Amino acid sequence: MSVKERIFERFLDGSLANKNVAEICKILSIPYRERTKLLPILSELCEEGKLYKTETGKFGTSEQLGLIKGKISGNERGFGFLVPDDKEKYPHDFFIPRKYMHGAFHEDVVLAEQISWTSERETERDEARIVKILERGYKTIVGVFRKDKRAGYLYPDEKKFSAPVYIPLANCHKIKNGVKAVAKITEYPHGKAPGGEIVEVLGAEDDFFAEELSIIRSYNLREEFPTAVEKEAQKQEKRGITAQDIASRKDFRDKLIVTIDGEDTRDIDDAISLEKVGESYLLGVHIADVSHYVEARSLLDNEAFERGTSVYFPDSVLPMLPRALSNGICSLNEGEDRLTLSCVMKIDKHGKVKNSEIVEGVIRSAHKMTYTEITKILDGDKATCDKYADVIDTVHLFAELTRILQEKRSKKGSVTLDIKEAKILFDRETNEITIPDYERPFSYQIIEAFMVLANETVAEYMHSIEAPFIYRVHEKPSEEKAKAFRAFAQGLGLTARFNAEDVKPYDYQNLLIKGKDLPSYSVLNRVMLRSMQKARYSAENLGHFGLASDCYCHFTSPIRRYPDLCIHRIVKDVINGKYAEAVSKYSGFVERSADQSSDRERKATEAERDVDDLYKTMFMSEHIGEEYEAVISGVTSFGLFAELPNTIEGFIPIESLYGTYKFDEAKFCLIGSGKSYSLGETLKIKVVDVDFDRRRTEFRLLQKIEKETKSEE
């Protein structure tokens, strides 16, 4: 055993833990004047990540020194905050002064030590010092490129990344000043700006589409697929459907099957059929059998796993799978034979699934229908009814069963939030952006009800046989958030007496019912949503709070979501008598896949939100000076947020309200001399400005509109 190994053994047994150099020398019987023999060994152990050194000069393992692992949330002024991984042990973030950042930047994963700190007023706060940077958060970064005679610099769009990236002049002399670009970070020299190279120029700084692409690149999202992946997709598309494929499957081609999607949908992964059999309903939910073409651990599968999900923007889609599959052979196109994994359910008149089967099938969709067309048929529009004369009765049967299923789910306590989502329409020919007033017709609820039932049915079956699986889970709200929401609801005049320690779905449902006629109803929905946990994927069944479901999964969108594709493979193994093989192949993989898919879903959602905000800002830039009615959707100490009927939100600074106001945090209210502004109240506003950097619209208050309100009965 070497000297270094023997010294490290002494740390592991605790005899050298939390000791400085002088103390270590004494314990090891090394004269202090000969410490130069010891220092290189300690330095080497620190470089290897086996030991760490505190600010006071003490050495030990991360556990011995009580170091905290977490991620840095930076600030443009150079300081940061440590967000600990272990939220139970460290529920609050730690402030890191600039002098203790030690070369760390926003999103870096680090080890830090807690520092005691007392101000002149003798008040304490949690501070920390970076001890070790474990992983860099940024490999590439997006920003504005500028250069002078000496060097080039990329100034990051992400203001929390507190330093520009240095680009040697020799590597950027052909790049124009002021363009939006992507830099690959090649080095993080201590005490200096990170070094890098420009790997992609996105466009001019003031170009709208360059700005959109900047957002997309900031999430490391890309449109193109590797050449080998594209070739494999084309090979699978050419493979098509053989007579042998059909012979081994249940043939649904004699059934009346349709798809219902938005007008611009190209990747169609679900179709439905419905028949009335006596007093029962026979519902077929037919899902594209993507796993037939995407073999596990193939190039296509590895790429899909990395992407995790398709990402949707107003002017484009970044698909999880190449278009040869997503828009081609896997898409359930009208009038074409397609392979499916079908869940067929017999449902009684009360909405209960009496029996079900999951089979590999083949279908031929009779019609590619849209939500708009379904709405028109239900409304009796003659032209649409004539066009779809063969499915009119079936469409009305869709509506009949949907209402039964909704009534059943409502009795279980399902929390049906009425959250407005902007529908942003972009015309590629004119570059015109349109954002109509929010509308969610009943036709959307048909597909939602049928897909939810299929997801639940598949999950319950797989859970009953204890197969490895990926569940869609939504845990109940934390006690702290449930208490805050209860106080908010009571502030609106609603009776809210539920147990915050163990809130039930029907507790939330009852509040939505009671608050239905309040002007602040939309805000009640939004605050309720914020009080809930975020839904995620899990290898363990933890139930779904929002749906009041004991067992739920995502089965119905394998073209655009990886968890669906993964569980299709497991289901197919099980129904084909390969249960033991499925357990062997997927028991370890499902947990890794669930974590990866949850992470990719979060990033996709954030990217979609940021791009939507950019489009909203551009749209509102064409309406400066116009006046609207808006509902107060947020109240802060620094102003009001107000929402238009098309879901666009604008900000009203407190200084523009005239007078002095006090913020009542408990009631979400600004109170001034003789005036007050609360969530849900209606205002007359004027659009006065837009801020593209912050992607925000500014309103000016013209007047408060008093409306008659109904209190809870």
C-alpha positions in Angstrom: 0.0 0.0 0.0 1.4 3.4 -1.0 1.9 6.3 1.4 -1.1 8.1 -0.2 -3.4 5.1 0.3 -2.3 4.7 3.9 -3.1 8.3 4.6 -6.5 8.1 2.9 -7.2 5.0 5.1 -6.6 7.1 8.2 -9.2 9.6 6.9 -11.7 6.8 6.3 -11.3 5.4 9.8 -11.9 8.9 11.1 -8.5 9.5 12.8 -7.6 12.4 10.4 -11.1 13.7 9.7 -11.7 17.4 10.2 -8.0 18.1 11.0 -5.8 20.8 9.6 -2.2 20.3 8.3 -0.6 20.9 11.7 -2.9 18.4 13.4 -2.4 15.8 10.7 1.4 16.2 11.0 1.2 15.6 14.7 -1.0 12.5 14.4 1.2 11.0 11.7 4.4 12.0 13.7 5.6 14.2 10.8 7.7 17.2 11.9 5.8 20.3 11.0 8.9 21.7 9.2 8.6 18.6 6.8 5.0 19.2 6.0 6.0 19.9 2.3 6.1 16.1 2.0 2.5 15.9 3.1 0.9 18.8 1.2 1.3 17.3 -2.3 -0.4 14.1 -1.1 -3.3 16.0 0.4 -3.6 18.1 -2.8 -3.6 15.0 -4.9 -6.4 13.4 -2.8 -8.4 16.6 -3.2 -7.9 16.7 -6.9 -9.2 13.1 -7.1 -12.3 14.1 -5.2 -11.6 11.8 -2.3 -10.9 14.6 0.1 -12.0 18.2 0.4 -10.6 21.3 2.2 -12.7 23.8 4.1 -12.2 27.6 4.3 -10.5 27.1 7.7 -8.0 24.6 6.3 -9.5 21.4 7.6 -9.5 18.2 5.5 -12.0 15.3 5.2 -14.5 13.4 3.0 -17.6 15.3 2.0 -19.6 13.4 4.7 -17.1 14.1 7.4 -17.0 17.9 6.6 -20.8 18.1 6.3 -20.6 19.4 2.7 -23.9 20.1 0.9 -24.4 18.9 -2.7 -26.6 21.1 -4.9 -27.0 23.2 -7.9 -26.1 26.9 -8.4 -28.7 29.5 -9.2 -26.6 32.4 -10.4 -27.0 36.2 -10.5 -25.7 38.7 -13.1 -23.9 40.5 -10.3 -21.7 37.5 -9.6 -23.1 36.1 -6.4 -25.4 33.0 -6.4 -27.6 30.7 -4.4 -27.0 27.0 -3.6 -30.2 24.9 -4.2 -29.6 21.7 -2.1 -30.4 18.3 -3.5 -31.6 17.1 -0.1 -34.7 19.3 0.4 -35.7 17.4 3.6 -32.4 18.1 5.4 -31.9 21.6 3.8 -35.4 23.1 3.1 -33.9 26.5 2.3 -31.4 27.8 -0.3 -28.0 29.2 0.8 -26.7 32.6 -0.3 -23.2 32.5 -1.8 -21.2 35.8 -1.8 -19.3 36.5 -5.0 -15.9 35.9 -3.2 -17.0 32.4 -2.3 -18.3 31.4 -5.8 -14.8 30.2 -6.6 -15.3 29.9 -10.3 -18.8 28.4 -10.2 -21.6 29.6 -12.6 -25.3 29.2 -12.9 -26.5 25.6 -13.2 -23.2 24.1 -12.0 -23.5 21.1 -9.6 -21.3 21.7 -6.6 -20.3 20.8 -3.1 -20.4 23.6 -0.6 -19.9 24.2 3.1 -22.2 26.2 5.3 -20.8 29.4 6.7 -22.1 31.1 9.8 -22.7 34.8 9.2 -23.9 37.6 11.3 -24.7 41.1 10.1 -24.1 44.4 12.0 -27.7 44.1 13.2 -26.8 40.6 14.6 -29.2 38.8 12.3 -28.2 35.5 10.9 -28.7 34.1 7.4 -27.7 30.9 5.7 -24.5 31.3 3.6 -22.3 28.9 1.9 -18.9 28.6 0.2 -18.2 26.5 -2.9 -15.6 23.8 -2.1 -15.8 21.7 -5.3 -17.4 22.0 -8.7 -18.6 18.6 -9.6 -20.2 19.2 -12.9 -20.5 22.2 -15.2 -24.1 23.2 -16.1 -23.3 24.6 -19.5 -21.5 22.9 -22.3 -22.9 25.4 -24.8 -24.6 28.7 -24.3 -26.6 31.2 -26.4 -26.1 34.9 -26.6 -25.1 38.0 -28.5 -21.7 38.0 -30.1 -19.6 41.2 -30.0 -15.9 41.8 -30.8 -13.3 44.5 -30.8 -9.7 44.6 -32.1 -8.5 42.3 -29.3 -11.1 39.6 -28.9 -14.6 38.5 -29.3 -17.1 37.8 -26.5 -20.5 36.0 -26.4 -22.8 37.8 -23.9 -25.2 35.1 -22.6 -29.0 35.6 -22.9 -29.2 33.9 -19.6 -28.5 36.8 -17.2 -27.8 34.4 -14.3 -24.7 33.3 -16.1 -22.6 36.2 -14.9 -19.7 36.3 -17.3 -19.3 36.7 -21.1 -17.6 33.8 -22.9 -14.2 34.8 -24.3 -13.7 33.9 -28.0 -10.1 34.3 -29.4 -10.1 36.7 -32.3 -8.5 34.2 -34.6 -11.6 31.9 -34.2 -14.2 34.6 -34.9 -12.8 37.1 -37.4 -15.5 36.0 -40.0 -18.4 36.4 -37.6 -20.4 39.6 -37.8 -20.6 41.9 -34.8 -24.0 41.8 -33.0 -25.4 38.4 -34.2 -27.2 35.9 -32.1 -25.0 32.8 -31.8 -24.2 29.6 -29.9 -20.9 29.1 -28.2 -19.3 25.9 -27.1 -17.5 26.4 -23.8 -14.1 24.9 -24.1 -12.5 25.9 -20.7 -13.4 27.4 -17.3 -10.1 29.0 -16.3 -10.2 30.0 -12.6 -10.5 33.7 -12.1 -11.1 34.4 -15.8 -14.0 34.5 -18.2 -14.9 31.1 -19.6 -13.3 30.4 -23.0 -15.1 29.1 -26.0 -15.8 28.9 -29.7 -18.8 29.9 -31.9 -20.4 26.8 -33.2 -23.6 28.2 -34.8 -24.7 31.7 -35.9 -28.5 32.1 -35.5 -29.2 35.4 -37.1 -29.3 39.2 -36.5 -29.8 40.4 -33.0 -33.1 42.1 -33.8 -34.5 39.2 -35.9 -37.6 37.6 -34.4 -36.9 34.1 -35.7 -33.3 34.3 -34.5 -34.6 35.1 -31.1 -37.0 32.2 -31.2 -34.1 29.9 -32.3 -32.0 31.3 -29.5 -34.6 30.1 -27.0 -34.8 26.7 -28.6 -31.0 26.3 -28.5 -30.8 27.5 -24.9 -32.6 24.3 -24.0 -30.3 22.2 -26.2 -33.1 21.3 -28.6 -32.5 20.6 -32.3 -34.6 20.1 -35.3 -32.4 17.7 -37.3 -31.7 14.1 -36.5 -28.3 12.4 -37.0 -28.0 11.0 -40.5 -27.9 7.4 -39.3 -31.1 7.8 -37.4 -32.8 9.4 -40.5 -31.7 6.5 -42.6 -33.0 3.9 -40.1 -36.4 5.7 -40.0 -36.6 5.7 -43.8 -35.7 2.0 -43.8 -38.6 1.3 -41.3 -41.0 3.4 -43.4 -40.2 1.3 -46.5 -40.7 -1.8 -44.5 -44.4 -0.8 -44.3 -47.0 -3.4 -43.4 -46.7 -7.0 -44.6 -49.3 -9.7 -44.9 -47.5 -11.5 -42.1 -47.9 -8.5 -39.8 -51.6 -8.4 -40.4 -52.1 -12.2 -40.1 -50.9 -12.2 -36.4 -53.1 -9.3 -35.4 -56.8 -8.6 -34.6 -58.3 -7.0 -37.7 -60.4 -3.9 -36.9 -60.6 -2.7 -40.5 -64.3 -3.6 -40.7 -65.0 -1.2 -37.8 -65.9 2.5 -38.2 -62.8 4.1 -36.8 -62.0 7.8 -36.9 -59.3 10.2 -35.6 -60.0 13.6 -34.0 -57.3 16.2 -33.8 -56.5 19.8 -34.4 -56.5 21.2 -38.0 -52.7 21.2 -38.3 -52.0 17.9 -36.7 -49.7 15.6 -38.7 -48.6 13.0 -36.2 -51.8 11.1 -35.4 -51.2 8.4 -32.8 -54.7 7.7 -31.5 -58.0 6.6 -33.1 -61.4 5.7 -31.6 -64.3 3.4 -32.3 -67.6 3.1 -30.4 -70.6 0.8 -30.5 -73.7 0.4 -28.4 -74.3 -3.2 -27.3 -77.5 -3.4 -25.4 -77.1 -1.0 -22.5 -73.3 -1.2 -22.7 -70.7 0.6 -24.8 -67.8 -1.1 -26.6 -65.1 1.6 -26.8 -61.9 0.9 -28.8 -58.9 3.2 -28.3 -56.4 2.3 -31.0 -52.9 3.6 -30.6 -50.1 3.6 -33.2 -47.8 0.6 -32.7 -44.6 2.6 -32.8 -42.7 -0.2 -31.1 -43.1 -2.4 -34.1 -40.8 0.0 -36.0 -38.6 1.3 -33.2 -36.8 -1.6 -31.7 -35.5 -1.3 -28.1 -31.9 0.0 -27.8 -31.7 0.7 -31.6 -30.4 4.0 -33.0 -34.0 5.2 -33.3 -34.8 4.2 -29.7 -31.6 5.8 -28.3 -32.4 9.1 -30.0 -36.1 8.9 -28.8 -34.9 8.2 -25.3 -32.5 11.3 -25.4 -35.3 13.6 -26.7 -38.0 12.1 -24.4 -40.8 14.1 -26.0 -41.8 16.1 -29.0 -41.8 19.8 -28.5 -44.5 22.1 -30.0 -44.0 25.7 -31.0 -46.4 28.0 -32.9 -44.5 27.7 -36.2 -42.9 24.3 -35.9 -42.6 20.9 -34.1 -39.4 19.3 -32.9 -40.5 15.6 -33.1 -39.3 12.8 -30.9 -39.1 10.6 -34.0 -38.1 11.4 -37.6 -41.0 12.4 -39.8 -40.7 9.3 -41.9 -42.2 7.6 -38.8 -44.1 10.4 -36.9 -45.9 11.7 -40.0 -45.5 8.6 -42.1 -45.8 4.9 -41.4 -46.7 5.3 -37.7 -49.3 8.0 -38.1 -52.9 6.7 -38.3 -53.6 8.4 -41.5 -57.1 8.4 -43.1 -57.8 5.5 -45.4 -54.5 3.7 -44.8 -53.8 0.4 -43.1 -51.9 1.0 -39.8 -50.7 -1.3 -37.0 -52.0 -0.5 -33.5 -51.9 -1.5 -29.9 -55.6 -1.4 -29.1 -57.4 -1.2 -25.8 -61.0 -2.4 -26.1 -63.3 -1.7 -23.2 -66.8 -2.8 -22.4 -68.4 0.0 -20.3 -71.7 -0.1 -18.5 -74.3 2.7 -18.4 -72.7 4.1 -15.2 -69.3 4.4 -16.9 -67.6 1.4 -15.2 -65.3 -0.8 -17.3 -66.8 -4.3 -16.9 -64.1 -6.0 -18.9 -61.3 -5.1 -21.3 -58.6 -6.5 -23.6 -55.3 -5.2 -25.0 -54.4 -6.6 -28.4 -52.1 -6.0 -31.3 -54.4 -4.8 -34.1 -54.6 -3.4 -37.6 -57.0 -0.5 -38.4 -58.0 1.7 -41.3 -59.2 5.1 -40.2 -62.4 6.2 -42.1 -61.9 9.9 -41.5 -59.4 12.4 -40.2 -61.8 14.6 -38.3 -61.1 17.8 -36.4 -62.4 19.2 -33.1 -64.1 21.9 -35.0 -66.0 19.4 -37.2 -67.1 17.4 -34.2 -68.4 20.5 -32.6 -70.3 21.4 -35.8 -71.9 18.0 -36.0 -73.0 18.1 -32.4 -74.4 21.6 -33.1 -76.3 20.3 -36.2 -74.4 22.1 -38.8 -75.9 20.8 -42.1 -72.9 21.0 -44.4 -70.7 19.2 -41.9 -73.4 16.6 -41.1 -73.7 16.0 -44.9 -70.0 15.5 -45.2 -69.8 13.0 -42.4 -73.3 11.4 -42.8 -71.8 7.9 -42.0 -70.5 8.9 -38.6 -73.2 11.3 -37.3 -74.8 8.7 -35.0 -71.3 7.6 -33.8 -70.3 11.2 -33.0 -73.5 11.6 -30.9 -72.6 8.3 -29.2 -69.2 9.7 -28.4 -70.8 12.7 -26.7 -73.2 10.4 -24.8 -70.5 8.2 -23.4 -68.2 11.2 -22.6 -70.9 12.7 -20.3 -71.3 9.4 -18.5 -67.6 9.1 -18.0 -67.4 12.7 -16.8 -70.2 12.2 -14.3 -68.5 9.1 -12.9 -65.1 10.8 -12.6 -66.7 13.8 -11.0 -68.2 11.5 -8.3 -64.7 10.2 -7.6 -63.6 13.8 -6.9 -61.6 14.5 -10.1 -60.2 18.0 -10.0 -61.2 19.5 -13.4 -59.3 22.7 -13.6 -60.4 25.4 -16.0 -57.0 26.7 -16.9 -56.8 29.0 -19.9 -54.2 28.1 -22.5 -53.3 30.4 -25.4 -53.9 29.2 -28.9 -51.2 30.9 -30.9 -51.8 30.8 -34.7 -48.9 31.6 -37.0 -49.4 32.1 -40.8 -46.1 31.1 -42.5 -46.9 33.0 -45.7 -47.7 36.4 -44.1 -45.8 35.9 -40.8 -49.0 37.0 -39.1 -49.6 36.0 -35.5 -53.2 35.6 -34.3 -54.2 34.8 -30.7 -58.0 34.3 -30.5 -60.0 34.5 -27.2 -59.7 31.3 -25.2 -62.2 28.6 -26.1 -62.2 24.9 -25.2 -65.2 23.2 -26.9 -66.8 19.9 -25.7 -65.1 18.0 -28.6 -61.8 18.3 -26.8 -63.3 16.6 -23.8 -64.4 13.6 -25.8 -60.9 12.6 -26.7 -59.6 13.5 -23.3 -62.2 11.3 -21.5 -61.5 8.3 -23.8 -57.7 8.6 -23.6 -57.8 8.9 -19.8 -60.0 5.8 -19.5 -57.6 3.8 -21.7 -54.6 5.0 -19.8 -56.2 4.0 -16.5 -57.3 0.6 -17.8 -53.9 -0.3 -19.1 -52.2 0.9 -15.9 -54.6 -1.0 -13.6 -54.0 -4.2 -15.6 -50.2 -3.9 -15.5 -50.2 -3.0 -11.8 -52.4 -6.0 -11.0 -49.9 -8.4 -12.5 -46.9 -6.6 -10.9 -45.1 -6.0 -14.2 -42.3 -3.4 -14.4 -44.0 -0.3 -15.6 -43.9 3.5 -15.9 -46.7 5.2 -14.2 -47.9 8.8 -14.5 -48.1 10.0 -10.9 -49.4 13.2 -9.3 -48.9 13.3 -5.6 -51.2 15.2 -3.2 -50.2 18.8 -2.3 -47.7 19.4 0.5 -49.2 20.5 3.8 -47.6 23.9 3.5 -49.0 24.6 0.0 -52.4 23.2 0.9 -52.6 25.5 4.0 -51.7 28.5 1.8 -54.3 27.6 -0.7 -56.9 27.1 2.0 -56.2 30.5 3.4 -56.5 32.0 -0.1 -59.8 30.4 -0.8 -61.1 31.6 2.6 -60.0 35.1 1.7 -62.3 34.8 -1.4 -65.2 34.1 1.0 -65.3 30.3 0.3 -65.7 27.8 3.0 -62.5 25.7 3.1 -62.2 23.4 6.0 -60.2 20.5 4.6 -57.3 18.8 6.4 -54.2 20.3 4.9 -52.1 17.3 6.1 -54.1 14.9 4.1 -56.1 16.9 1.4 -58.3 14.8 -0.9 -59.2 15.4 -4.5 -62.8 16.0 -3.6 -61.8 18.8 -1.2 -60.4 20.7 -4.2 -63.3 19.8 -6.4 -65.8 21.1 -3.9 -64.0 24.5 -3.9 -64.2 24.7 -7.6 -67.9 24.0 -7.5 -68.5 26.6 -4.8 -66.4 29.2 -6.6 -67.9 28.7 -10.0 -69.8 32.0 -10.1 -67.1 34.2 -8.5 -65.4 36.8 -10.8 -62.1 35.4 -9.4 -62.9 31.8 -10.6 -60.1 31.7 -13.2 -57.7 32.9 -10.6 -59.0 30.3 -8.1 -58.1 27.7 -10.7 -54.6 29.1 -11.2 -53.8 29.3 -7.5 -55.1 25.8 -7.0 -52.9 24.6 -9.7 -49.8 26.3 -8.1 -50.6 24.6 -4.8 -50.4 21.1 -6.4 -47.3 19.0 -7.1 -46.1 18.6 -10.6 -47.1 15.4 -12.4 -44.2 13.2 -13.3 -43.3 9.7 -14.4 -42.4 7.0 -11.8 -41.6 3.3 -11.8 -43.7 3.2 -8.6 -47.5 3.6 -8.6 -48.3 6.6 -6.4 -51.7 7.4 -7.8 -52.9 10.6 -9.6 -54.3 13.3 -7.3 -55.8 15.5 -10.0 -57.7 12.7 -11.7 -58.6 11.0 -8.4 -57.1 7.9 -9.9 -55.5 5.1 -7.9 -53.5 4.0 -10.9 -52.6 5.9 -14.1 -50.1 5.9 -17.0 -49.4 7.5 -20.4 -50.2 4.9 -23.0 -51.8 6.9 -25.8 -49.1 9.0 -27.4 -46.1 6.8 -28.3 -45.2 9.0 -31.4 -44.5 12.0 -29.2 -43.7 10.6 -25.7 -41.1 8.1 -24.7 -42.8 6.6 -21.6 -45.7 5.6 -23.9 -43.3 3.9 -26.3 -41.5 2.1 -23.5 -44.7 0.7 -21.9 -46.0 -0.4 -25.3 -43.0 -2.8 -25.4 -43.7 -4.1 -21.9 -47.4 -4.6 -22.6 -46.7 -6.4 -25.9 -44.3 -8.8 -24.1 -47.0 -9.5 -21.4 -49.9 -10.1 -23.8 -47.7 -12.4 -25.9 -46.8 -14.6 -23.0 -43.3 -13.2 -22.3 -43.9 -11.9 -18.8 -40.6 -13.3 -17.4 -38.7 -11.8 -20.3 -40.3 -8.4 -19.7 -39.4 -8.5 -16.0 -35.8 -9.3 -16.9 -35.5 -6.6 -19.6 -37.3 -3.7 -18.0 -37.1 -4.0 -14.2 -34.1 -1.7 -14.0 -34.8 0.3 -17.1 -38.2 1.7 -16.1 -36.8 3.8 -13.3 -34.1 5.3 -15.4 -36.6 6.0 -18.2 -39.1 7.6 -15.8 -36.5 10.0 -14.5 -35.2 10.9 -18.0 -38.7 11.4 -19.4 -39.7 13.6 -16.4 -36.6 15.8 -17.0 -37.1 16.1 -20.7 -40.8 16.9 -20.2 -39.9 19.8 -17.8 -37.4 21.2 -20.3 -39.9 20.9 -23.2 -42.6 22.6 -21.2 -40.3 25.5 -20.2 -39.1 25.9 -23.8 -42.7 26.0 -25.1 -43.7 28.5 -22.5 -40.7 30.8 -23.3 -41.4 30.7 -27.1 -45.1 31.3 -26.5 -44.2 34.3 -24.4 -42.1 35.6 -27.3 -45.0 35.3 -29.7 -47.3 36.9 -27.3 -45.0 39.9 -26.9 -44.6 40.2 -30.7 -48.4 40.0 -31.0 -49.0 42.7 -28.4 -46.4 45.0 -30.0 -48.9 45.5 -32.8 -51.6 46.6 -30.3 -49.8 49.3 -28.3 -52.3 52.1 -27.5 -55.4 49.8 -27.7 -57.7 49.4 -24.7 -59.2 46.2 -23.3 -61.0 44.7 -20.3 -58.7 42.5 -18.2 -58.9 40.4 -15.0 -56.4 40.8 -12.2 -54.5 37.5 -12.3 -51.6 38.3 -9.9 -50.9 40.8 -7.1 -47.4 41.6 -5.8 -45.7 44.2 -3.8 -44.5 45.8 -7.0 -47.7 45.8 -9.1 -50.5 43.9 -10.7 -50.7 41.3 -13.4 -53.8 41.4 -15.5 -55.0 38.8 -18.1 -56.9 39.5 -21.4 -59.6 37.1 -22.7 -57.0 35.6 -25.1 -54.8 34.6 -22.0 -52.1 37.2 -22.6 -50.9 38.6 -19.3 -49.6 42.2 -18.8 -48.0 44.0 -15.9 -49.2 47.2 -14.3 -46.3 48.7 -12.2 -47.3 49.9 -8.7 -45.9 53.4 -9.4 -48.4 53.9 -12.2 -51.4 53.3 -9.9 -50.9 56.8 -8.2 -50.9 56.9 -4.4 -49.4 54.7 -1.7 -50.3 51.0 -1.5 -49.6 48.2 1.0 -49.4 44.6 -0.1 -51.6 42.2 1.9 -49.9 38.9 1.1 -52.5 36.7 2.8 -55.3 38.2 0.7 -53.4 38.8 -2.5 -54.4 42.4 -2.4 -53.0 45.9 -2.8 -54.7 48.4 -0.4 -54.3 52.2 -0.6 -56.2 55.2 0.6 -59.8 54.5 -0.4 -58.7 52.0 -3.1 -57.9 48.3 -3.3 -57.0 45.8 -6.0 -57.6 42.1 -5.6 -57.3 38.9 -7.6 -60.2 38.4 -10.0 -61.3 42.0 -10.3 -62.0 43.5 -13.7 -60.0 46.4 -15.0 -60.1 48.6 -18.1 -56.5 48.8 -19.3 -54.4 50.3 -22.1 -51.4 48.5 -23.7 -48.5 50.9 -23.3 -45.3 49.0 -24.1 -43.6 45.6 -24.6 -40.3 44.3 -23.3 -38.7 41.7 -25.6 -35.8 40.9 -23.3 -38.2 40.0 -20.5 -40.9 38.9 -23.0 -43.5 40.9 -21.1 -46.3 43.4 -21.9 -46.9 46.5 -19.9 -50.4 47.8 -19.2 -51.7 51.1 -17.8 -54.7 51.1 -15.6 -57.6 53.2 -16.9 -60.3 52.3 -14.4 -61.6 49.6 -12.2 -64.8 48.0 -13.4 -67.2 47.2 -10.7 -69.2 44.0 -11.5 -72.0 42.3 -9.6 -70.7 39.3 -7.7 -72.3 36.2 -6.4 -71.2 34.8 -3.0 -71.1 31.2 -2.1 -74.4 29.8 -1.2 
